[in-house]
Amino acid sequence: MRSHTRRSRRARSTTSRGRRALVISLCLLVGLAGIGLGGVWGIQQWLAGRVEKIDDPFAALPTRPPAATAPADVAEDEWDAPMNLLLLGSDSRISAGDPSQWQAGAQRTDTIMLVHLPADGEAAYVMSIPRDSWVDVPGHGQAKINAAFSYGGAPLMIQTVEQLTGVRIDHFAIADFESFVAITDAMGGVRITLDTDLTVGGTTVPAGKHQLLSGEQALRWVRERKTLARGDFDRVQRQQAWIRAMVARMRNEGTLSNPVKSVPFLRAVGDSVATDPGLDDGVMSQLQNMARNLGSNDIAFFTVPTNGTGRSPDGAQSIVVLDQPALDELMTSVRDDAVDAFLATRSDLVDVLPPVVE
């Protein structure tokens, strides 16, 4: 449980418009959620009109984990509920550009992230679930988790993640890899530390610290897998590192407070993201309130607990084996809104994003 001292500290803090929108911007970058801009109502309305809305993916779910409730020592009307966002990156343009064209078997999700925003607004936790994690997909038996979206779109993916974690998903969003390129270019590129030279389209970016990559170059860097020592595990950390670098650039350059910089970025986001219809103006305001005290160092990136790789029971597929007891412990902390305490004592159970990603 959080103390009134932490709540008072939050109430006393004052931050800039860009800082209030930090987590909302993070969610947008991964194609996910949040279209709040620190109270700039006209821009909110403009962007909201550009973001594609999918049919309500929660309506048909047969059972769901319970919603969070206020601690016993905090009045319900004085409490901001924590929020859990499921963010997907798809390998298919139609998944985000025109969700109505979704077809069974036509697309899968290469990026799966669960974002937990605590009630106290003092942190954000971005948890990657490897796409090859071997799980139970309701109605389809055991399969890689990214198959859930292929089998049943957003509703089945949400149901699969909720069943796996016991965590209630509040909102959902998806983008595709074309949007990855567009959003990066709209920001003027992203600075990444390269361990080796990167060649894309005949242009080579030499190894070095904080090298500026275009959207196509960043996409090549993020999607690489075969040459990485840990395969998909390193690939996941590159996805996380891209988000961290984009957030840092937005914060350092004041992107969202500068119309010249913000409009191209937000246009790219608005044209690339699809969300559930519940991400309305009220949710935007809630996200702003939850994120208003966050600095870039308050965002923790990590991969959920695993026992490495293995083979499917029939031996045909390479899979990621989840460490279910450790995963259950982590997700209990999410449900209890106590991820900070979990990481303080059990960070050895998760794959934390290092300061520099190779």
C-alpha positions in Angstrom: 0.0 0.0 0.0 1.2 3.5 -0.8 1.4 6.0 2.0 -0.2 9.5 2.3 3.4 10.8 2.4 4.0 9.7 -1.2 0.6 11.1 -2.2 1.5 14.5 -0.6 4.8 14.5 -2.4 3.1 14.0 -5.7 0.6 16.8 -5.0 3.4 19.3 -4.2 5.3 18.6 -7.5 4.9 20.8 -10.5 6.1 19.9 -14.0 6.2 21.2 -17.5 3.7 20.3 -20.2 6.1 17.9 -21.9 6.8 16.1 -18.6 3.1 15.6 -17.9 2.7 13.9 -21.2 5.8 11.6 -20.9 4.1 8.3 -20.4 1.3 9.2 -22.9 4.0 9.8 -25.4 5.7 6.5 -24.6 2.5 4.7 -25.2 2.0 6.4 -28.5 5.5 5.5 -29.6 4.9 1.9 -29.3 1.7 2.2 -31.2 -0.3 1.9 -28.2 -2.3 4.3 -26.3 -2.7 7.7 -24.8 -3.4 10.8 -26.8 -3.2 13.4 -24.1 -1.0 16.5 -24.7 -0.9 18.1 -21.3 -4.3 19.8 -21.6 -3.9 21.2 -25.1 -7.5 20.5 -25.9 -7.6 21.5 -29.6 -4.6 19.2 -30.4 -6.2 16.4 -28.3 -9.4 16.7 -30.4 -7.4 16.8 -33.7 -5.3 13.8 -32.8 -8.2 11.8 -31.4 -10.0 12.3 -34.8 -7.0 10.8 -36.6 -6.5 7.7 -34.4 -8.3 4.6 -35.7 -10.7 3.0 -33.2 -11.3 -0.7 -33.3 -14.5 -2.4 -32.3 -14.6 -2.8 -28.5 -12.2 -5.8 -27.9 -13.4 -6.3 -24.3 -17.1 -6.7 -24.9 -17.1 -10.4 -25.8 -14.6 -11.6 -23.2 -16.3 -14.4 -21.2 -14.5 -13.8 -17.9 -12.0 -11.1 -16.7 -9.7 -10.5 -13.8 -11.2 -8.1 -11.2 -10.7 -4.4 -11.5 -8.3 -2.7 -9.1 -9.9 -1.2 -5.9 -8.7 1.6 -3.6 -6.6 0.6 -0.6 -8.5 0.4 2.7 -6.9 3.6 4.0 -7.7 5.7 0.9 -11.1 7.0 0.0 -12.3 5.9 -3.4 -12.9 9.5 -4.5 -9.4 10.5 -3.6 -7.7 7.6 -5.4 -6.5 7.4 -9.0 -6.7 3.7 -10.0 -3.6 2.2 -11.6 -3.8 1.5 -15.3 -2.6 -1.5 -17.4 -2.2 -1.0 -21.2 -1.6 -3.9 -23.7 0.6 -2.6 -26.5 1.2 -4.6 -29.7 3.4 -4.1 -32.7 2.2 -6.1 -35.7 3.9 -7.4 -38.8 1.0 -6.4 -41.0 -0.1 -2.9 -42.1 -3.8 -3.7 -42.0 -3.6 -4.5 -38.3 -3.3 -0.9 -37.4 -3.9 1.1 -40.6 -7.3 -0.5 -41.2 -8.3 -2.9 -38.4 -11.6 -3.7 -40.1 -9.6 -5.8 -42.6 -8.2 -8.2 -40.0 -8.3 -11.7 -41.3 -7.6 -14.9 -39.4 -4.1 -16.2 -40.0 -3.0 -13.0 -41.9 -1.0 -11.3 -39.2 0.9 -11.9 -35.9 2.4 -9.6 -33.3 6.1 -9.2 -33.1 6.0 -6.9 -30.1 3.9 -7.5 -27.0 4.2 -5.1 -24.1 2.3 -4.8 -20.9 2.6 -1.2 -19.5 1.7 -0.7 -15.8 1.1 2.8 -14.6 0.8 2.9 -10.8 -1.8 4.8 -8.9 0.8 7.1 -7.3 2.0 8.3 -10.7 5.7 8.0 -9.6 6.8 5.4 -12.2 5.9 3.4 -15.3 6.8 -0.2 -15.9 7.1 -1.6 -19.5 7.1 -5.4 -19.5 7.9 -7.2 -22.7 6.4 -10.7 -23.3 8.5 -12.6 -25.9 6.4 -13.3 -28.9 7.4 -17.0 -28.9 6.3 -17.6 -25.3 4.5 -20.9 -25.1 1.1 -20.4 -23.5 -2.5 -21.6 -23.5 -4.5 -19.7 -26.1 -8.2 -20.1 -25.1 -10.0 -22.3 -27.6 -6.8 -23.2 -29.4 -4.7 -25.1 -26.9 -0.9 -24.5 -26.4 0.7 -22.1 -28.9 3.1 -19.2 -29.2 1.5 -16.2 -27.7 1.7 -14.2 -30.9 -0.6 -16.7 -32.5 -3.4 -15.4 -30.4 -3.8 -12.3 -32.5 -3.7 -14.3 -35.7 -6.4 -16.7 -34.4 -8.8 -14.2 -33.0 -7.6 -10.6 -33.2 -7.5 -8.1 -30.3 -10.2 -9.9 -28.2 -8.3 -13.2 -28.2 -5.0 -11.6 -27.5 -6.4 -9.7 -24.6 -8.1 -12.8 -23.2 -4.8 -14.8 -23.6 -2.8 -12.2 -21.8 -5.3 -11.8 -19.0 -5.5 -15.6 -18.5 -1.7 -15.8 -18.4 -1.1 -13.0 -16.0 -4.3 -12.6 -14.0 -4.0 -8.9 -14.7 -7.0 -6.9 -16.0 -6.2 -5.0 -19.2 -7.7 -1.5 -19.2 -6.8 -0.4 -22.7 -5.4 -1.8 -25.9 -3.5 -0.3 -28.9 -1.6 -1.6 -31.9 0.7 -0.2 -34.5 2.7 -1.8 -37.3 6.3 -1.6 -38.6 5.4 0.9 -41.2 4.4 3.3 -38.5 7.6 2.6 -36.7 9.5 4.1 -39.6 7.1 7.1 -40.0 7.1 8.0 -36.3 10.9 7.8 -36.1 11.4 10.0 -39.2 8.8 12.5 -37.9 11.0 12.9 -34.9 14.0 13.6 -37.1 15.5 10.2 -36.3 16.6 8.5 -33.1 20.0 8.3 -31.4 21.2 4.7 -30.7 24.6 3.4 -29.5 25.8 1.0 -32.1 28.1 -1.9 -31.2 28.9 -2.6 -34.9 28.5 -0.7 -38.2 24.9 -0.7 -39.6 24.4 -0.7 -43.3 20.9 -0.1 -44.8 20.2 0.7 -48.5 23.9 1.3 -49.3 24.4 3.8 -46.4 26.6 2.8 -43.5 26.2 4.2 -40.0 29.5 3.5 -38.1 29.6 2.0 -34.7 29.6 4.6 -31.9 27.7 6.3 -29.2 24.4 8.0 -29.9 24.4 7.6 -33.6 21.5 9.2 -35.4 19.4 6.6 -37.3 16.6 7.2 -39.7 13.3 5.3 -39.5 14.5 2.6 -42.0 17.8 2.3 -40.2 16.2 2.0 -36.8 13.8 -0.6 -38.1 16.6 -2.7 -39.4 18.4 -2.4 -36.1 15.3 -3.3 -34.1 14.3 -6.2 -36.2 17.7 -7.9 -36.3 17.7 -11.3 -34.6 19.9 -13.9 -36.3 23.2 -12.1 -35.5 22.3 -11.4 -31.9 23.8 -13.6 -29.2 20.5 -14.1 -27.4 18.3 -14.0 -30.4 14.8 -12.7 -29.6 15.7 -11.7 -26.1 18.2 -9.2 -27.4 15.7 -8.1 -30.1 13.2 -7.4 -27.4 15.7 -5.2 -25.6 16.4 -3.3 -28.8 12.6 -2.6 -29.0 12.7 -1.2 -25.5 15.9 0.8 -26.2 14.2 2.5 -29.2 11.3 3.6 -27.0 13.7 4.8 -24.3 15.7 6.8 -26.9 12.6 8.3 -28.5 11.3 9.4 -25.1 14.6 10.9 -24.2 14.7 12.8 -27.4 11.2 14.1 -27.0 12.0 15.2 -23.4 15.3 16.8 -24.2 14.0 18.7 -27.2 10.6 19.6 -25.9 8.9 18.0 -28.9 5.3 18.2 -27.6 5.6 21.8 -26.5 6.8 22.9 -29.9 4.1 23.0 -32.6 6.7 22.9 -35.4 8.1 19.6 -34.0 4.9 18.2 -32.5 2.5 18.4 -35.5 4.5 16.0 -37.8 5.1 13.6 -35.0 1.5 13.6 -33.8 0.3 13.3 -37.4 2.5 10.2 -37.9 1.2 8.8 -34.6 -2.4 9.5 -35.4 -2.2 7.8 -38.8 -0.4 4.8 -37.4 -2.2 3.8 -34.2 -5.4 1.9 -33.6 -6.9 1.8 -30.1 -9.9 0.5 -28.2 -12.8 3.0 -28.2 -12.5 3.4 -24.4 -9.5 5.6 -24.8 -11.6 8.8 -24.7 -11.1 12.3 -23.3 -11.6 11.1 -19.7 -8.9 8.5 -20.0 -6.6 11.0 -21.6 -7.0 13.3 -18.6 -6.4 10.4 -16.3 -3.2 9.5 -18.1 -2.0 13.1 -17.8 -2.6 13.1 -14.1 -0.8 9.8 -13.6 2.2 10.9 -15.7 2.6 14.4 -14.6 5.5 13.8 -12.2 7.5 11.4 -14.3 11.0 11.9 -15.5 12.6 9.6 -18.1 14.5 7.8 -15.4 11.2 6.8 -13.8 10.4 4.3 -16.6 11.6 0.8 -16.0 11.9 -1.6 -19.0 12.3 -5.3 -18.6 11.3 -8.7 -20.0 9.1 -11.0 -18.0 10.7 -14.1 -16.3 11.6 -16.9 -18.6 13.6 -20.2 -18.4 15.2 -19.6 -21.8 14.2 -21.4 -25.0 13.0 -24.9 -25.7 11.0 -26.9 -28.2 7.3 -27.4 -28.4 6.0 -30.8 -27.3 6.0 -32.1 -30.8 9.5 -30.8 -31.3 8.5 -28.7 -34.4 8.8 -25.2 -33.0 11.4 -23.2 -31.1 9.7 -21.6 -28.2 10.3 -19.4 -25.1 9.7 -21.2 -21.9 8.1 -18.9 -19.3 9.2 -19.2 -15.6 5.6 -19.5 -14.4 6.3 -19.2 -10.6 8.4 -16.1 -11.1 5.9 -14.7 -13.6 3.1 -15.3 -11.1 5.1 -13.4 -8.5 5.6 -10.5 -10.8 2.0 -10.3 -11.9 0.9 -10.4 -8.2 2.9 -7.3 -7.7 1.2 -5.7 -10.8 -2.3 -6.6 -9.4 -1.2 -5.2 -6.0 0.3 -2.1 -7.6 3.6 -2.9 -6.0 6.0 -3.5 -8.9 8.5 -1.1 -7.3 8.8 -3.4 -4.3 9.1 -6.4 -6.5 12.0 -4.8 -8.5 13.7 -3.7 -5.3 14.0 -7.3 -4.1 13.4 -9.6 -7.1 14.9 -7.9 -10.1 17.1 -11.0 -10.6 14.0 -12.7 -11.9 13.5 -10.4 -14.9 15.7 -9.3 -17.8 16.2 -5.6 -17.1 17.1 -3.3 -20.0 20.8 -2.3 -19.5 22.0 1.3 -20.0 23.6 0.4 -23.4 22.0 -2.2 -25.7 24.3 -4.0 -28.2 
